[in-house]
Each structure stands twice: as C-alpha cells, then as structure tokens.
Amino acid sequence: MSDWPRVRLHVVTGKGGTGKTTVAAALALGLARGGRQVLLCEVEGRQGIARLFDVEPLPYEERLLAVAPGGGEVRALAIDAEAALLEYLDMYYRLGRAGRALDRFGVIDFATTIAPGVRDVLLSGKVFEAYRRRARDGHPVYDHVVLDAPPTGRIPRFLNVNAEVAGIAKVGPIRKQADSIMQVLQSRGTAVHLVTLLEDMPVQETADAIGELTAAELPVGGVVVNQARSTPLTATTRKAVAAGTMNADELVPALEQAGLDRLDTSTSTVAQQLLSGATDHVHRLDLEERLMDEVDGLERPVYRLPQLGEGIDLAALYELADALCEQGMA
C-alpha cells in the first residue's frame, strides 16, 4: 500500500545532480500502475524528461510518454512560462492575436523577467490546472500529477507563490490564481518529496529545505536516497579491510583459481589493486552510513534507490519504479 494514499500532486525536488528528474520519472511510472493516468511535468526548460526517455523535445502540450504495467499511462508536459502567459492572457482577457503580437515584440519575456513571482505563478498555475481538470463524468483527468520541480535552493520560493506576488498583485486574476494554487499546495493532496545522495552537501540542503518548507506550511513528503551503494563484502571481510589486517597475498590463491594468473599483469599486482579498491569502498560505506543516520534523523519516510552501473534508460526507470512501489512510495 502507498504511504501517500491522499496525495495526487507529487512535487519532486533535490540539489542539482542528485537525480531528481530520474526519481520523478520513476515515481510517475510507479503511480501509473494498475491503469492510472499520470502527468509528468517539468518547468525549468531543460528538456530533462525528453532526454531521459530518449524522445524528441517536448512541446507545450501533453504527450504520451510511456505505458505502465496494468495499462496505466504516463503523459509528459514541458511547461514554458511565455506560452503559459499567452494561454493565461487568452483565458482571462481574451487577447488571442493581440497576445501573440505582444510576444513578437518581446513584451511577454520582459514581463516574466522583471516579475519572477509572476513567472512562478504561471508555471505552477499550469500544473494546478492539470491537477484540477475534470472529465465529463466529474472524475479527475489525471489520477496523479508529478512535478519535476526546481532544485532545493529555489523550491520554497517557487512553491510559496502567495509571498512572491504579494508586492505585485494584491487583487485581480493573478492574486486569485495564486491563492487557489496555495490552497492546493498546502493541502493533504500535495507532498513535496526530496531527493538526495549520501554526500555532505545534498544531505545538508535536504535538511535546510525541509525546515524552509515546514516554515512555509508546505507539506513535506518523503526523502529519496538515490544511488544507494551496496557491498559484496561480508561483515568479516569488511572489518578486516577497515582494520588493515587483510594482506594482499591472501587474495592471490583465489585470483589464480579464477584464472587471473594468465593475465599480463602479475597476480600479486592485481591483488594489491583489489585490496586498495576494497579499502576505498569500505571508507565510502562508512561515510554513507553516517550520512544515512542523518537522513533518518530528519523524521521523514525514507526510500532507497540502488546505484545502477550501466546508466539510466527506460528499463532502468521501470526497475527504479519497482523499487519505489515495493517500499510504499508509489
């Protein structure tokens, strides 16, 4: 069973380089199981989703991206601030061709540059619209919406749209839309999940972001530890490597039995290199276990994704989706 039965809007953030786009995509695939419809959105203009799924750059429209076990579908949308503003002007002010003319003169780009708060309202507003959209039978068009959001350093400001537009629009459609967005973002139907690696800076940024999100009354979800390292070493071997009591000569008979004595490099040299690599590996494990204790101390549900050695493709995304489902995140 999912740890988030009431959540329909999953916001995924993390320090740059932690794999938040990969986690957002895997989460979307996991949520789509059993015939559910999921929309995966991005707002940074990087086309990260398209590159991840190895498809053409996404336009400003919802496109079928993948099918999950059970017949569910993941659709994707790359949200562009300028296109969202044109849509907004047409929706609220019926500008139509006039709005497109403004775009040609660069007015839209100027407006979203001098008023970053308005830009964030437009970006999150499109996500909000997809979340609220209903079919003719009254049911939501999308069972879940997953947002590949800006990184942790910007996420509190991006989501706290009310504060961002406070000095720009105190009344009117923009103010009303910001209020509506905040009602959804601060509700039980939303969770802001954070992605981290077991490294000092990402773990610290995760802790800082949780504090800032909590202060802004935004619902913090789980913490996804990405690229979690496993070890082939037994506890006894690991202890001996850490203590420095293992001798490289002890490895030579096993290496010879494996046929490595037929290599150009001497078996004793291979044994020395292997022991050196094992020492580095054990030191890394010790560091990650210390940081894992810090992550557990954040008092949020924690999910671990394995380190995949051959890169990320669609098969790897399904594997990561399986891991999230098994742990109860999806």
N, C-alpha and C positions, 0 to 999 in steps of 0.2 A: 504494500500500500504506500501511496505517496505521503511524504511528510508535509506536503503543501496542498491539501485537498480543496481549500477555498481559493487558492491563488490562480488567477487567469493571466495576469501580467507579470512576467518574469524579466526583471532588469538585470543584466549581467555586466559587471564592471571588474576592473583589475588594473594593476600597474601595467604600463606598456611592456610587452614582451612576455607576459605570463600566459598568453594563450586564451584570452577571454573570448575571441571570436570563435575559436575551436570549441570551447566549452559551450558557448551559446548555441552553436550549430548542433552539437551532440545532444544538448538539452532539448532542442526543438525536435530532433528525431525521436528521442525518448518519449516526449509528451505526445507525439503523433501516433503512438502505438494504439492498436485497438480501434482504428477508424476515425481518430480525432483529426480535426483540421487545425493547423498551426501556422501562424505567420511569423517569420523571422525577419526582423528589421535591423538596418544599420543607419547611422546618422552622421558619420564622420567623413563621408565622401571618399573612403579609401578603396571601395570595392573589395573589401576583405572577404565577404561571403562568396562573391563570384570566383575569386582566386582559389578559395578553399574547396569549392565544389567543381572547379575547373570548367566553368561555363563562361559565356560572353558577359561583358559588363552589364550589370542590371540597370534597366531603365527606371524611370519614376512610375512604375506600375507593378502590380503584384504578379509574380511569375511562379509557376510550378517548379519546384527545385528538386524534390525527392519524395519517394513513397516509402512509408514505414511499414514494418510487419503488421498485418491486420488491416491494411488498406488505408491507413491514415496518410495525409498529405502534408508536406511542408512547402509553403509558398514563401517567397522572399520579396522584400521591398527595400530598395536603396532610397532613402528619403533625402531630397535636396531642398535646402532652405529656400532658394529662389523659386523653384517650382511650387513648393508648398505655399509661398506667399502669393503667387499668381492664382493658385486654387482658392486661397483664402479671400483674395480681393474679388474674385468672381462669385464666390459663395455668399459673401456678406454685402458686397457693394455692387454686384452685377456689372463689373467693369468690362469683362470679356476682352474685346480687342484693345480697349484702352489700357488694360493691364499689361498686355503683351507689348504695346507701344512703350510703356514705361520701362519694361525690361530691356528693350532695344537701346534706350537712352541711358541705361545703367542705373536707373533710379532704385531699382529693387536691390541691387548689390550694395548701393550706397546706404539704403535704409537698414539692411541686415548687418552692415558693418558698424555703423555708428550706434546701433542699439542691439548689442549682443543678447540682451534679455528677450527681445522680440524674436530673434533667431531661434532661441531655445524653445520659446512658446510654439513657434511654427513647427519645429522638428518633433517635439513631444506631442504637439497637438495632432499630428498625423497618426502617431501611434495611438493616441487617445481615441481618434475617430475609428480606427480599425478595431479597437477593443470594444467600443460601444455599438458597432454596426450590428444590425439585426436582419435576419432573413424574413421572408413574408410570414412564416409561421411564428415569428416572435423570438425564435432562438438565436443566440449569437452566431454570426457567420464563422467566427473563429473560436474554437474551444480554448485556445491559449494564444497569447502573443508574447514572443520572446524578443527583447531588445538588446542588441549588441551595443551597449552604451559607451559614452566617453570614459576614459580611464579614471581611476580613483581620485587623482588630483583635481579633477573637474566635476566629478559626479554630484557632490552635494549642491553645487551651484547650478548645474544643468537641471536637476530634478526640482529644486526649490524655485519654481518659476514665479510664484507669487512675490517673493522677495526681489526677483530680478526685474519685474515690471512695475514694482511699486512706485518708482520715481518717473516712470514713463507714461503709464496709463492707469489712472485712478478710477475711471469709469469707461463704459463703452465695450465693444465686442472683444477686444484683446483682453481687457480686465476680466470680463465674464468667462472667456475661454480659459484664462489662467486659473481662475477659481475652480472651474469644472475639472481641469486637469489635476489640480492639487487634491480635490476630493477623491479622485481615483488613486492617485499615487500614495495617499496617506491611509488608504482603506485596507481591509483584510484581503482584498482581491489582488494586492500587489506584494511582491517580495523583491528586494534588491540583493542579489547574490554576488559574492566577491570571489574572484579567482586569484590565487597566489601560488608562487613557487616556494619551496623551502629554502629561501635565501633571506638574508637580513632585511634588505630594503623592501621587497614586496610584502613580507610579513608585517613590518612596521607600518607601511602605507595602508595595509588592510586594517590594522588596529585603529589607525587615525581616522580612516574613512567610516568605520563603524561608529566611532564617537561622534563624528560630524553628522552622519545620517540620523543617529538617535536624537541628537540635539535639534535637528530639523523636523522631528516627528515623522520620519520616513521609515517604513517597515524593513528592517534588516532581515534577509533570508539566511541562506547557508554560506559556508566558506568551502570552496572547491580547491583542494590541494592538487595542482596539476603536475604532471611528470614526476609522480612519487616514485622514488627509487626502490627497487627490490634487490635482494642479495642472494647469490648462490652459496654463500658461505654458511657452514654450520656455526652454532654458537661457540663450540670449542675452537674451531679454526679461527673465527673472528677474534676470539680472546687472545689466541696465541699471536696473531698478526699484530694486534693492538699493543701487546706487551713486548713485541720484538723478540720473542723466543723461538720463532719459526726460522729454520735455516733453509736457504735456497737448495742446499744439497738434498734435503729431504724430498724435494719435488722431482728430482732427476729420474728416479726409477719409474714413476708414474708417467712422466713425459716420454721416456724411452718406450714404455709399454704402448703408448698411444701412437708411436711411430715417428715422433718428432726428432729422433736421433738421426733420421735420414735427411734432415734439412741442412742447408749450407751453414746456418748459424749453429754454434755448439749448443748442446742441450743445457749446459750449465749457464750459458748466457741467457737463454730463454727463461730458465728458472729464476734468474735474478730479475729479469724484466717483469715476470709474472708476479713475483713477490713484491716488487716496487709498486706495481699497479694495484695489488691487493691492499697494500698499506694506504695508498691514496683513497681507495674505495672505502676502507674502514673509517678513515678520518672523516670522509664526506658523510657516511652514515651517522656518525656521532653528532656532526653538526645538524643534520636534518632531524634527528630525534630530539635534539634540544629545541629547535625551532617548532617542531610538531607539538611539543609541550606548550609553547607559547600560543600556537593556534588553538589548541584545546582549551587554553585558559580564556579565550575570547567568549566562551559560553554560547556558541552558535553551533548548529548542526554542521558537521564536517564530512566532506565527501572526498575520497581519494581517487585520482585517475592515474593509471600506470604510465610510465615512461615508455613510449613506443619508439623503437630504434630505427625504423625504416621510414620515418616521415608520416605526414598525415594525408590520406586520400579518403575516398568515400567509404571503403571497407574499414579503415581505422575509425572514422566517425561513428559508424554503426557499432564498432567494438566499444568505443567510449560511451555511446548511448546505452549499451547493455550494462556497463558498469554503473552508470547513474541510476538506471532503473533498479538494479539489484540492491543498491544502497538506499533506495527510497526517495531520491530527489525527483524523479520523474514517474 
